[in-house]
Amino acid sequence: MQNVSIQKAEDLSAAVKSALESLLGRPLEADEEVSVMAFRPHEAPQGPVRDQLAQRLNEQMDAMAERVKDAPDNELDEILDDAMRSARPGYRPIK
């Protein structure tokens, strides 16, 4: 069973497009893609498990920071902006 669906707005039926526009509160453009995900909600980790996960995340972020510690800030900003634009074509950096 599929949990994720990605469709081009121009390929949606009128009824589906109308329903999605109602959910989004705005019209869809023909060149946009719509992704829908279905999943069961779950409780956020608590107590020691949450602490362990936070520690692992911090360790991963520290390792990434160590690898780029000598890179100029403006170069890192450009890389991050490019990644954001790739993931979100309408992204505009705040300068």
N, C-alpha and C positions, 0 to 999 in steps of 0.2 A: 504494500500500500504506500502510495506517495504522500509525503508530508510537506513538500515544497513544490510550488508551481510558479514558473516565470513566463509571462505572456507579453507580447507586444500589444500596446493599446489599440493599434490599428486592426489587430486580428480578433479583438473581443466582440462578442455579440452586443447589440444595442442594450439589451437588458442587463448584461453583466457590466458593461461600461457605465451605465447609469447607476447601478448599485455601488460600484467602486467610487465613482465621483461623489456620490452621496456620503460614503464613508470618509473620503478624504476631505470633503468640503471644498472641492475645486474641480474644474474640468481637467480631463486627461488630454495631453497632446498626442498626436498620432505617432510621434517618434519616441515616446516614452515606453518603458517597460514596467510591468507591475509584477511584484513578487508577493505570493501569499504563502504563509507558513502556518501549519497546524501542529500544535504540540500540547501535551498535558502540562499544566503548571505544576511546579513543585516548590516545596518549602526551601528557602535559602538555608545553607549549612549554618549550624549553630555551634557554639562552644569550641572545643579543641579542634574539630574538623575545620571550622571556619578559620581559626588561627593558623592551622597548617597550610591551608590554601592561600591565605594572605601572605604567609612567609614564602611559599613557593613563587607566587607572583612577584613579590619584591626581589627575590633572588634572580628571577628571569630578567626583570627590568634592570637590575644592577649589572648583569652580564652584558646586556645589550648596550648599556651606557658605557661600560668599560671598552667595548669594541670600537666605539666612535668618539672616545674622549679627546682625541687629537684632531678631529675634523672641525673645520671652521663652522661657527654657528649659522652663517648665512647659507652654507652648503647643506647643512642639515635641514634648515627651513625649506629650502628648495626641494629637497628629496621628499619631505613630509607633504608639502603642497602638491607635488606631482602625484603622490600616492592618494591623497584625498581627492584630487580631480579625477583620477582613474576610477575610484570607487563611487564618487558622487560628481558626475559631470557638471552640475550647476554650482559646485563649491567655489567660493571666492574667499581667499585668505584675508584675514583682518590684519592690517599693518599699522 
